[in-house]
Amino acid sequence: MNVTGLRTGAVIPTQDTRPRRDVRVLVVGAGFSGIGAAIRLRQAGVRDLLVLEKAAQLGGTWRENTYPGCACDVPSTLYSYSFTPDTAWSRLFAGQQEIHAYLRATAERHGLGEVLRFGVQVRGARWDPVAGRWLLETSKGPYSAEVLVLATGPWHIPRHLDVPGVEEFSGPVLHTAQWDQSIDLTGRRVSVVGTGASAVQLVPAIASRAAAVHLFQRTAQWVLPKPDLPVPAAANWLLDHLPRSRNALRAGQYVLQEGFGYAFRHPRLARLLETGARAHLRLAVRDRLLRQALTPTYRLGCKRLLTSSTFYRALAQPHVHVHPTAVAAVRGNEVVGADGTTARSDVLVTATGFRVGEPPLARSLYGSGGRTLHDAWDGEPQAYLGTTVSGFPNLFLLLGPNLLGGSTSAITVLEAQLAYLTDALAHLDRDGRRVLEVRAAAQAAHNAAVQEALRTTVYNSGGCTSYYFSPSGRNTFAWPWSTGRLIRQLSRFDPAAYTCDAPGPVPSPATAAQTGRPG
């Protein structure tokens, strides 16, 4: 998107002769957030909406991540929509293919085919204060929307290994979020960089067929056992025929997850969890030196809590080698650690996570003052209740800044936000207004309270660095209170925190006809 006049707001999109498609609500992204938004908006009576997805199919992170062993680390019953829960999950923690199939089936069940537009990449957007609409440039022509919902998620842009020589590695280089299924790891020497959530799933899955696995660990991680068991057919029958049993199971899993969250907000209690994690490590790894290398030096919960009952056992195998060092360089077919360690490798896998700090469109999303979202945040993403941003009218972020953490299900947070979104649109309809924008003072006060509350949590005081933090050291990821409080705060739209404009001009007959239905 070519633009001019950034300071004055005179943002000019590239010329496109294709007809513009106008809708009331435009959702960008068709993963869990986008599909959930489309369903909830339609249930609330919003029929004039579209969902734009750059890929050829829906699924988001569950479409993109196909590495061996990929699965959810939240119980399946909790990691699903409360309004579409009746799925016969095969395991307590579903795998990638099953979750992706659930999303496709849910979209079909709710008839989303008529609002989904695949192969449409949003290149940029700007707020037009005169029209009171977002104007978007996409790969399939221009769109406009009264309300723009970013459902691109925080786990979207892969973070690649950036060391000298990596581009000259003699074999394939794979990021876990960009897996190449045509590459066979059988009998090959594989180096894995990173020990986060994807690595603890990947390493056990490939260790059984690789000739050697070299795991480069910059920081040891806390790992608790994962009770990943098959779900018997009888249990699924019971859940299907007794809805209250499914609700009870979901509630029980929610309480268990909240127990972890309570410990993270009271770091002394995290020591109890550490005792269990140390016992898990001791039982799986008999080698004292290896246990020492795998033992973290920070409080449990400071980084994302990992769960696996197979990771430590895989590392204890004789052909799996743990290198407790960062990667400094790559030379030909050798991966070189910062401590001088070298590992000859046929395949290099980077399990290095994602650039969580901002949405993919942040650099090309221009608000009412002509600034991009990236410039407005200046390296420190923040929003009101993680959902709306001052200077960006009628924009809603799903799973935005300071909403998540190391304990709860992202779907629980998402559904609370969707209730807030639909209530906000209902408020506009009731008052006959067109535009709402969160007040800068309300946003600042909320974020000051968030940062103050985070100060004593394990996220901030646990003695580690993580993707929770911006380069300046501000925690822009975690929610410092209970999920219950989050749900309560998002349960009702608070108009006092917003400015709303007066009713706009009546559209011309041509415009009314143009915006009457999705394009």
Secondary structure, 3 states (H helix, E strand, C coil): CCCCCCCCCCCCCCCCCCCCEEEEEEEECCCHHHHHHHHHHHHCCCCCEEEEECCCCCCCHHHHCCCCCCECCCCCCCCCCCCCCCCCCCECCCEHHHHHHHHHHHHHHCCHHHCEEECCCEEEEEEECCCCEEEEEECCEEEEEEEEEECCCCCCCECCCCCCCHHHCCCCEEEHHHCCCCCCCCCCEEEEECCCCCHHHHHHHHHCCCCEEEEECCCCCCEECCCCCECCHHHHHHHHHCHHHHHHHHHHHHHHHHHHHHHHHCHHHHHHHHHHHHHHHHHHCCCHHHHHHHCCCCCCCCCCCEECCCHHHHHCCCCEEEECCCEEEEECCEEEECCCCEEECCEEEECCCECCCCCCCHHHEECCCCCEHHHHHCCCCCCECCCECCCCCCEEECCCCCCECCCCCHHHHHHHHHHHHHHHHHHHHHHCCCCEEECHHHHHHHHHHHHHHHCCCHHHHCCCCCCCECCCCCECCECCCCHHHHHHHHCCCCHHHEEECCCCCCCCHHHHHHHCCCC
